[in-house]
């Protein structure tokens, strides 16, 4: 069986308020072509389909059309699990319609796929956290653990946790689930695992929304299913590979560079060829960089303007840092933006002047978090943040506050 593993598409994501949908559409076209060329039997999408729980309509339409094209009217299995950015209930809402096209969508650790025909293949067994599929006379047992939040872990382990169970670490509880589900593996089946989580030792970037709080939401490598032949993970945007007793444990990474800090990432997808009882053969297929992110460190204002002129026709996102002994004039900023499209930021490094957050601290208590964010953003970027960006910031703050409240209650 040949499998393509990808994750962290973040459809609908922006870069400092600038849409990335055009790049995402380019990725989709390349990805579908790649999957067809490889004649893959299965596509695994390991979470974070969208960038937030309420994605724009265009992102949802793009995703649904992509699933339909990938599955080729049910000829190919497409398995989707939810990530921490996704709304699991919203993602699963289309599952009944997707079934006819050979698409399996699982939103939570307790999700189970309906048995029976899925396009031209069949789910012959399944339950909470696993499916057994048959296609072209090959059988595969797949452990599935969509993003396991603290609450969802408690729900799946037991309805009434005693104090001892509650005190077990997040990693131990995830390990218990994998250990129990591993009993479904057999010698005559291809044995796989799919999840969206933060692995201890994994290298993260600044565009990932953290799912670990002080390390408490990390999972140790030795808690993953050792009987699996391949473990497909999502969450970390930089592609990286681990091994547990010879089993490849892989983050496919995101297909697009989603922040300045990711601009050196080599984005890719993984091709996995595997047979029952044999080690998986794993290869990496690199993707094009649809619109590079660059940081220009300019020695003067004149140097910055000259670069804008020189690279005016080159497709890229640009952050400009300028060493200068004075404040930039509005005319100079306008000239740079006239010459070069898609400038994300122009940041002067004024000699002898340290950048400060010029907000009246004594008045902070009188302002809402949204007002403080917008004031700071405008001060730093010289433009107002979009409503989408402000809403995303507030949703992250709310998540952090809720998580801290939950920890306080448990303590």
BELTA-V91030 format. One record per backbone hydrogen bond with DSSP energy under -0.5 kcal/mol. CO is the residue of the C=O (numbers start at 1). NH is the residue of the N-H. If there is no record, write none. Layout:
co=CO nh=NH
co=CO nh=NH
//
This chain:
co=1 nh=274
co=2 nh=41
co=2 nh=42
co=3 nh=5
co=3 nh=272
co=4 nh=44
co=5 nh=270
co=6 nh=46
co=10 nh=13
co=11 nh=51
co=13 nh=20
co=14 nh=16
co=15 nh=18
co=18 nh=15
co=20 nh=24
co=21 nh=25
co=22 nh=26
co=23 nh=27
co=24 nh=28
co=25 nh=29
co=26 nh=30
co=27 nh=31
co=28 nh=32
co=29 nh=33
co=30 nh=34
co=31 nh=35
co=32 nh=36
co=33 nh=37
co=34 nh=38
co=35 nh=39
co=35 nh=40
co=36 nh=39
co=41 nh=77
co=42 nh=4
co=43 nh=45
co=43 nh=79
co=44 nh=6
co=44 nh=46
co=45 nh=47
co=45 nh=81
co=47 nh=8
co=48 nh=9
co=48 nh=10
co=49 nh=11
co=56 nh=59
co=56 nh=60
co=57 nh=61
co=58 nh=62
co=59 nh=63
co=60 nh=64
co=61 nh=65
co=62 nh=66
co=63 nh=67
co=64 nh=68
co=65 nh=69
co=66 nh=70
co=67 nh=71
co=68 nh=72
co=68 nh=73
co=71 nh=75
co=71 nh=76
co=72 nh=75
co=74 nh=120
co=77 nh=43
co=78 nh=80
co=78 nh=104
co=79 nh=45
co=80 nh=106
co=81 nh=47
co=82 nh=147
co=83 nh=86
co=86 nh=88
co=87 nh=91
co=88 nh=92
co=89 nh=93
co=91 nh=94
co=92 nh=95
co=94 nh=97
co=94 nh=98
co=95 nh=99
co=96 nh=100
co=97 nh=100
co=98 nh=101
co=98 nh=103
co=99 nh=102
co=101 nh=74
co=102 nh=78
co=103 nh=105
co=104 nh=80
co=106 nh=82
co=108 nh=111
co=111 nh=129
co=116 nh=123
co=118 nh=121
co=121 nh=118
co=122 nh=124
co=122 nh=134
co=123 nh=116
co=125 nh=132
co=127 nh=130
co=129 nh=144
co=130 nh=127
co=131 nh=142
co=132 nh=124
co=132 nh=125
co=133 nh=140
co=134 nh=122
co=135 nh=138
co=138 nh=135
co=139 nh=190
co=140 nh=133
co=140 nh=142
co=141 nh=143
co=141 nh=192
co=142 nh=131
co=143 nh=194
co=145 nh=196
co=147 nh=149
co=149 nh=153
co=150 nh=154
co=151 nh=155
co=152 nh=156
co=153 nh=157
co=154 nh=158
co=162 nh=166
co=163 nh=167
co=164 nh=168
co=165 nh=168
co=169 nh=173
co=170 nh=174
co=171 nh=175
co=172 nh=176
co=173 nh=177
co=174 nh=178
co=175 nh=179
co=176 nh=180
co=177 nh=181
co=178 nh=182
co=180 nh=183
co=181 nh=184
co=182 nh=185
co=186 nh=189
co=189 nh=191
co=189 nh=277
co=190 nh=141
co=190 nh=192
co=191 nh=229
co=191 nh=230
co=192 nh=143
co=193 nh=232
co=194 nh=145
co=195 nh=234
co=196 nh=148
co=197 nh=199
co=198 nh=219
co=199 nh=202
co=202 nh=204
co=205 nh=208
co=208 nh=210
co=212 nh=214
co=213 nh=216
co=215 nh=218
co=217 nh=198
co=219 nh=200
co=220 nh=223
co=221 nh=224
co=224 nh=226
co=225 nh=228
co=229 nh=248
co=229 nh=280
co=230 nh=193
co=230 nh=232
co=231 nh=233
co=231 nh=250
co=232 nh=195
co=233 nh=252
co=234 nh=197
co=237 nh=239
co=237 nh=254
co=240 nh=251
co=242 nh=249
co=244 nh=247
co=246 nh=248
co=247 nh=244
co=248 nh=231
co=248 nh=250
co=249 nh=242
co=250 nh=233
co=250 nh=252
co=251 nh=240
co=252 nh=268
co=253 nh=7
co=256 nh=258
co=259 nh=262
co=260 nh=263
co=262 nh=265
co=265 nh=267
co=267 nh=287
co=269 nh=285
co=270 nh=5
co=270 nh=272
co=271 nh=283
co=272 nh=3
co=272 nh=274
co=273 nh=281
co=275 nh=278
co=280 nh=282
co=281 nh=273
co=283 nh=271
co=284 nh=286
co=285 nh=269
co=288 nh=290
co=292 nh=294
co=292 nh=317
co=294 nh=296
co=294 nh=319
co=295 nh=297
co=296 nh=298
co=296 nh=321
co=298 nh=323
co=300 nh=304
co=301 nh=305
co=302 nh=306
co=303 nh=307
co=304 nh=308
co=305 nh=309
co=306 nh=310
co=307 nh=311
co=309 nh=312
co=311 nh=314
co=314 nh=316
co=315 nh=292
co=317 nh=294
co=318 nh=344
co=318 nh=345
co=319 nh=296
co=319 nh=321
co=320 nh=347
co=321 nh=298
co=322 nh=324
co=322 nh=349
co=324 nh=351
co=329 nh=333
co=330 nh=334
co=331 nh=335
co=332 nh=336
co=333 nh=337
co=334 nh=338
co=335 nh=339
co=336 nh=340
co=339 nh=341
co=342 nh=318
co=342 nh=344
co=345 nh=320
co=346 nh=348
co=347 nh=322
co=348 nh=350
co=349 nh=324
co=350 nh=353
co=356 nh=358
co=357 nh=359
co=359 nh=361
co=360 nh=363
co=361 nh=364
co=363 nh=366
co=364 nh=367
co=368 nh=372
co=369 nh=373
co=370 nh=374
co=371 nh=375
co=372 nh=376
co=373 nh=377
co=374 nh=378
co=375 nh=379
co=376 nh=380
co=377 nh=381
co=378 nh=382
co=386 nh=390
co=387 nh=391
co=388 nh=392
co=389 nh=393
co=390 nh=394
co=391 nh=395
co=392 nh=396
co=393 nh=397
co=394 nh=398
co=395 nh=399
co=396 nh=400
co=397 nh=401
co=398 nh=402
co=399 nh=403
co=400 nh=404
co=401 nh=405
co=402 nh=406
co=403 nh=407
co=404 nh=408
co=405 nh=409
co=406 nh=410
co=407 nh=411
//
